[in-house]
Amino acid sequence: MEIFYVVLIMWQHIHEDTDMNATEAIGMGLHSRGISEEDITMEMVPGTFYNPGGVSYWKPDPEETADIVEELFGEKMPEVL
């Protein structure tokens, strides 16, 4: 299945859980045309759940995330303040 349609189908299922609107999802789908599923790599940002004040977040581990970025793109992540 062409990745364009995969992006739109994914958005249809998660649109209530994201701040991405339909126009942005369609733009993302159009931008991804010509990319095959074999060209896509998925990684989960390493980290832990963080729950300040009863609001749940994912708190990335900066060092482990930098290692993944370097592995995927062959370059180090810039320092974050």
ABEGO torsion letter per residue (X at the ends): XBAAAAAAAAAAAAAAABABBAAAAAAAAAAABGBBAAABBBBBBBEBBBBBGGBBBBBBBAAAAAAAAAAAAGBBBBBBX
